[in-house]
């Protein structure tokens, strides 16, 4: 029987984040699959995968600072390093020792920055339209957010209707309910302010220096990428073999940036067998699905 996923409040330093947690009896959270959302996103994005994965392993999915139900204060650290530290604090607070990362969008840089400093605790990595983004050229929205004053003007004028329209235009494969969900996450001013700080403080060098510590261990990795992603080009999928030399790359034809929301069964059918191969203790009965 799978874990019951509940919502907990976890405080790291003085920053509170709600976290979806599914803990198995007898196994606890010592080994867990940790899901890390991106921008815009929250733990709720992972619900289609959490339900399946929690039948086989303990799961953890936080709302990261500035997003969803997490705190959005002005004085918080919205840099990649700040997010990595916060993620590490959540992992430690919950007592997770052996980690299987599942990441999307900026959740890739956040979680992999933590992973590069904690490779001995990392059992596997699943990258969904994200990764160590090497020689990456910012997409059009990112260029706006990175531009002083222009970014503030855009964020101030980005109504819910405009955000929904942009998300639907860029992601035609997303169901309307998911478009509305993501637009609602983007709407608070605290989230918009966090996005500006995050995008302006991120540099290519932050990605470059992750390659050596990650590649040395050759951590088991699979990359799942929708090839119609307008934000992160398909070329980045193959680049993940630089930090993860043995990475398995799966291209989902016709899917976009939120690949698992568009093609939940395809992604589940890739993710579960991969996790089974690398879990120290599987809670599944029978063979891989």
C-alpha positions, 0 to 999 in steps of 0.5 A: 500500500502506498504512502498517504501524501499529507501537507506539512509546514517546514521552517528553514532558518526563519522561512516557512514552506509547505511540503507535500510528504508521503512517508512509508510505514517502516521506511520513513523518509530516510530514502525519498523521491524529492520533487522540485518545481520551477517557475511558475510552479508549486508542489501541487504541479507534481500531483499527477506523478506523486500519486503513482510514485508514492505507491513505491517510495516515500515522496517529498515536494516543497513549495519553494520560497516565493512560490505557492504557499511558501513565504514571499518576503522581500528580505529573502534570498532568491538566488540559485544558491539561496534556493539550493540552501533552502532545499537542503534545509528541507531535506535535512529537517525531514531526515532524508538521507538518500535522495532521488531528485525529480526536477523541472525548470529552475528546479533543475539549477536549484536542486543540482546546485545542492546536489553538486555539494552533496553527491554522496547522498544522491541516488538518482536524478530525473530531469524533466525539461531542465538540467545543468543549462550549458551555453543557454540563451535566455528565452524572451520572457527571461530577457524581459525579467532580466532587464531593469525597469522593463522587468518591473513594468512588465510584472506590474502590468501582467494581469491574470488574463494576460498571464493565462494568454501567454501560458496558453500561447506558449504551451498549447498542449497544456489543459486549461485547468493547468494553465489557470493553476500556473497563472494563479501561482504567478499572480502574487506580487511577492512571486513576481518580485522573486522572479526578477531577483532570481533571473537577474542574479543567475549567471552561466558560470553557476551552471558551468561549475556544476559539471565537474562535481556531478560528472565525477560520480556519474550519478544515474540520470534520466532526461525526459524532454518535450521537444516543443518547449519554447523556453528550454531548447531540445539541444539542452537534453543532450547536453545533460550527458556532460554532468551525467555521462551515462544519462538516458535521454527520452524525447517526448515528441510534440510535448512542451515545457510541462512535459508530465502535465501534457503526457502524464502516462508516458512520463510515469511509464519512464519514471517508475522503472527508472526509480525502481532500478535505483531505490535501495528499498522498493515498496512495490509488489511485483516487477517494474511496470 
